[in-house]
Amino acid sequence: MRALLCESYGPAETLVIRDVPEPKPGPGEIAIAVRAAALNFFDTLIIENRYQTKPVLPFSPSAECAGTIAAIGEGVTDWAIGDRVAAWLGYGAARERVVVPLESAVRVPAALSDAQAAGLFVTYGTAMHGLIQRAGLKEGETLAILGAAGGAGLAAVEIGALLGARVIACASSADKLALARKNGAQEELDYAAEDIRAGLRRLTDGRGVDVLYDTVGGDLAEPAVRSMAWEGRYLVVGFAGGAIPKIPLNLLLLKGCDLRGVFWGDFVQREPAAQRCNMERLLDWAAGGHIRAHVHAEIPLERWVEAYALIGDRKAKGKVVLTL
């Protein structure tokens, strides 16, 4: 079977496609014939050894996938060959077949395509964990999202709106903001055209933001912290802007606000029951059509460099998915 492999650390151009042995499921496991493998921003880091997860070489990128069950291990009774399934792996999904334990797999609602289902775990899982467990977002609160048109940002826009927040989408162009508004944002701020601190003060009548979901970091972080409301919660989600910011701690004192880290990958391991509850709620929303799961591009596995460039150049609006 074919697999996209990182054999030595470097940019996407150094990845290769190889034939590798087909894996077999063990007890409590299923084998998935992968139809779609989603990419995330951290996929651009993990192949360069710049991410906290450091797989042993060689490995396949992509943390999540969707497809159909190709084989079933001993003791698996609630699944059948051919069932549609999506799964979270952490890494290793960019190959024609993967094996996962049952607890990492969920059934795919009929309303979702393979490409949409493949992208549910990381971005939507992170948004669910961030907004529910970490922020305790309440109906009627103001939620601002930096990088609101990327895969992670759009997921937070949708979930924030479903939770009853007043969602302010913050992005770097009019077309990105239009997409965020289409997915549930009520207000918008173009931080390429307006100072983000001034814009958030304007949109909140000077009160500030209750919850800020930051997927960008970089130079936007400090002025965004300065835009927090009293007892606001600033969620540190990612650093798509490149630089990891250094925040003056006196701002937290003056604002009476919190900085809260959102590390979904560790949450999955430490609190599996809460994670399962989040995913069940998310799948109910997906089945009911409340989640759009916007896919920016479906790109054949052989054109992986193109897919990585969309993410690395911050051109993706929604998820980028490799298809097999």
N, C-alpha and C positions, 0 to 999 in steps of 0.2 A: 504494500500500500504506500501511497505518497504522503510525505510529511514535509512541512516547511520547518527548517532547522536553523538554529543558531549554533554554529560549531566553534566560533570564536567571537569575542565581543567586538562590536562595531556598529556602524549605521545599518539601516535596512538593506542597503545594497550588498552587504556581506552575507546575508541569509542565503540559504540554498534549499532546493527541493531534492529530497532523496527518497529512494525506496527503503522502507524499514519493515521489520516483521510485524505481522498483525497481532494485536494483543487479544488475550482470551480472558473473559470475566471469571473471577473466583467467587467463593461463597458471598452472597449478599451484594453482588456487583452486577452491573449491566454493561454491555458493549453498545456504543452508539455509532451508527453510520452517520457521520457529520455532513450536514448539508450547508450549514452556515457557522462561521466562527467570527465572533465580534472582536474588534480591536478597541483599546482604550488608550488614553494618553500615556499611562504607565508602560504600555507595550513599547513605546519609543525609548523608554529608560532602561527597561530590564535587559534588552539586547545589548546595551552598552555598559552593563554592570553599574548602573547609576540608580538602582532602586533597592528598597530594603529587602525584597525577596530576591535571593540569589540562587537560581537553580544550577544543578550540576550540568556542565556541558557534555554532550549536545542536548538541547531541549527545543521544543516547539513553543513559540509565543501563543498568545490569545488565551484569555482566562475563562471564556464562556462560549458555549456552542449550543446548537439545536440540530435535531435530525430525527432519525427513527431508531428504535431498538433493533439491533442486529443479532444479539445473542444474550442469553440470560444465565447468570450463575446459579449455583446450588442455593436453595432456600428462598429464591425470589418467586413470589406467588401472585402478586398484584399487578404484574406487568406482562405483556405479550409481545412477541416479535412483531415489528411493524408499528407499534404504538409511537405516537409523536412525543418527543421528550426534549427538554432543555436542561443544561447542567452547568454547574460552576466547578472549575478545576483549579483556579489560581494561576496556572500556566499549562501549556501543552495541548491546546484544543485545535491548533492549526494543522490538522492531519485528517486523513480520511476515516479513521476509526479511533475511538478513545474508549477507555474503560473507567467507570466511575462507581463509587458506592451509592447505594440507593438514597442515602440522606442528602446527596449532592444533586439529585435530579428532581424535576417537577414536570407534571404533565402540561402540554402546550394547549391552550384553548383554541378551538377551531377558528376563532376570529383572527388569530395572529398568524402571520407568515413565519417561516423559519428564520428569516433575517430579523424580524421584530423580536421573536422569542429569544434569539441568541443574545440580544443586547439587554435583556431585562435584569440580569443579576447585578452587575457592577454598578451601573449608573443609577438604576432605580433602587437597588438594594441599599446603596450608599445614601441616596436621598431619603429613603424611608428611615434608616437608622439615624441619620443626621437630624432630620426634622422631628422625629418622634422621640427616640431615646435620648439624644444629646441635647436638642433644643427645647423639647417639650412645647412645640409650637401650638398656640391656642387660636381658636377661631376668632377672627377679627384683628389679629396682630398683623403688623407690617413685616413682610419678608422681602429683602432685597437679595438678588442673585447676581454675582459677578461671573461673566462668561455664560450668560443665560441661553445662548444659542448652540453651545456645544452639547455633546451627548449627556454629560453630567449635569450641566445647567438646565437643559430642557426637562430632564427628569424631575429636577427640583421645582421647576415652574409648574409642571403638571400636578405633582403631589402636593405642593404648597396650596395650589388653588383648590384641590379636592379636600384638603384639610380646613378650608375656610379662611385662609389668610388673604390679605391684600398684597398681591405679588407685584414687585417692581423689578422688571427685567433690565439688567445692565449689560450692555454689549458694545462692540466697537464699530457697528455700521447699521444703517437703516434697514437693510434686508435681514440682518440677524434679529433685530428688534421686532420686525414684522412677523418673523417665524415664532418668536417667543410669545407675542401677543396672540397669535393664532392658536397657541398651545395653552393659553389660560392666563397670561400676564395681564394685569389691569393697567399698569403704568410702565413707562419705559424711560431709559436714560442712556444716551449715547456718550460713553466716556472718552471717545475720540474727539468729540466736539464740545463737551462741557466738563468742567471740573467735577469730579465725582462727589466730593464733599458738598460743594455748593448745590449740585443737582439733587442729592438725597435730602438735604435740608429743605430745598424748595418743595420737593414732593411730599414731605412729611410735615409741612408748615413749621419747620424749625424744631420739631420734637425729636427727630431721629428715628432710627430703624430698630425694631424689636429683635429681629433675627436677621443676620447676614450670612449668606451661604457663599463662601469664597472658593472657587475652583481655579483662580488665576494667580493670586499672590503677587509677587513683584512689587512694582511701584504703586499699585492700587491699594495695597493692604493698609498702610498707615492712614491715608485720608479716609478710608472706609471705616476704620476703627474710630476715627474722630467724628464719624457720622452716626454712632450708635446712640440709642435712647438709654435713659437710666434703666439699669438692670437688663440691658440688652445682652444677647448671646451671639457672639461672633464665631461661626463654624469654620474651622480650618480644614478644607477638603482636599486641596491640591495646589499645584504650582505650575499651571500651564503657561504662565507668563515667564517662566524660566528661573528667576531669582527667588530664593527663600527669604522673605522679609524679616527684618529685626524690628520688633514693635517696642517703643518706649513704654515701660510698665506704668509710668505715672498716668498714662491715658486710661488704664483700667481703673485706677483709683478715682480719677476725676469723673469718669463716666459711671462708676459703680457697675461696670459691665464685666462679662466673662469672655475669655478666649477658650473655646472648647474644641479639642481635636476630634476628628471623625475618621476612624480607621476601620472600615467595614470588614476588611479581610480578617482582622483579629476578632472582631465582634462575632463573626460567623463561628469561629472556633470556641470562643469563651461563653457565648450565650446562644446555643443552638435552638433552644425553645423559642426565644424571642425572635430569632431570625426566621424560623419556620412560620411564626405568627405573622411577621411582616410579609413574607412571600405569599402566604395564603390570602392575605388582604389585597396584596398587589395583583395576584392572579384573578381575584374576583373583579377588581376594577378593570383589568384587561379584558376578561370575558364579557363584561358589560359594556365595553366600548368607551370607558371613561379615560383610558390611557391610550394615547396615540402611538407611542413607541416609534417616533419618527426615525427613519433610516435615510441618511444623507446619500449613501452610495453602497451598492452591492458590486463587489469587484472580484473577479475570478482569482483563485489562489495564486496563479502564475503571475499576476500583476501586483504582487504584494508591495513593491516599491511605491507604486502609485497610491496605494491605500495608506501606507505610512506617511507619505508626503502630505496628504490631506490633513492628517492629524498634526504632524510636526509643524506645518506651516499655518496652523490654526484656520484652515479653510472649511473644515467640516462643520456642518450645521445638523446636529443629530449624530447618529451612530454610523460608523464605517464598518462594513461587514465583508469578510472574505467568503466567497462561495465555492463549494466543491461539487 
